[in-house]
Amino acid sequence: MKTEDVWVNQAKGILRAAMARQGMTYEQLAERLAEIGVQDTAVNLRNKVARGGFSAVFLLQCLKAAGCKRVELD
């Protein structure tokens, strides 16, 4: 059974991988999020992802902004 930390790290990894595939910085992610109505700064985004304790809504918004079409869980 996965621990909470393992789930947190997986969520962070999924988001970071989506950004890396697009060559996207946190500044660019903030701009793309703003285009879909989500206001946040690059610094706040970087901190949220580093902590990993973000909501599913935040994850979906970021994946959409990063142009992610599907997610691999394993």
MOBEL-V487839 format. One record per residue. N is the residue number from 1. RES is the residue in three letters. NEAR is the number of other C-alpha atoms within 10 Angstrom. Layout:
N_RES_NEAR ; N_RES_NEAR
This chain:
1_MET_4 ; 2_LYS_6 ; 3_THR_7 ; 4_GLU_9 ; 5_ASP_11 ; 6_VAL_11 ; 7_TRP_13 ; 8_VAL_16 ; 9_ASN_15 ; 10_GLN_15 ; 11_ALA_20 ; 12_LYS_19 ; 13_GLY_14 ; 14_ILE_16 ; 15_LEU_19 ; 16_ARG_19 ; 17_ALA_17 ; 18_ALA_21 ; 19_MET_21 ; 20_ALA_12 ; 21_ARG_11 ; 22_GLN_11 ; 23_GLY_10 ; 24_MET_15 ; 25_THR_15 ; 26_TYR_17 ; 27_GLU_15 ; 28_GLN_15 ; 29_LEU_21 ; 30_ALA_21 ; 31_GLU_18 ; 32_ARG_20 ; 33_LEU_20 ; 34_ALA_14 ; 35_GLU_11 ; 36_ILE_12 ; 37_GLY_10 ; 38_VAL_15 ; 39_GLN_11 ; 40_ASP_14 ; 41_THR_16 ; 42_ALA_15 ; 43_VAL_11 ; 44_ASN_12 ; 45_LEU_18 ; 46_ARG_16 ; 47_ASN_12 ; 48_LYS_15 ; 49_VAL_20 ; 50_ALA_14 ; 51_ARG_12 ; 52_GLY_19 ; 53_GLY_15 ; 54_PHE_15 ; 55_SER_11 ; 56_ALA_10 ; 57_VAL_9 ; 58_PHE_14 ; 59_LEU_17 ; 60_LEU_13 ; 61_GLN_16 ; 62_CYS_23 ; 63_LEU_22 ; 64_LYS_16 ; 65_ALA_21 ; 66_ALA_24 ; 67_GLY_13 ; 68_CYS_16 ; 69_LYS_8 ; 70_ARG_9 ; 71_VAL_11 ; 72_GLU_5 ; 73_LEU_7 ; 74_ASP_4
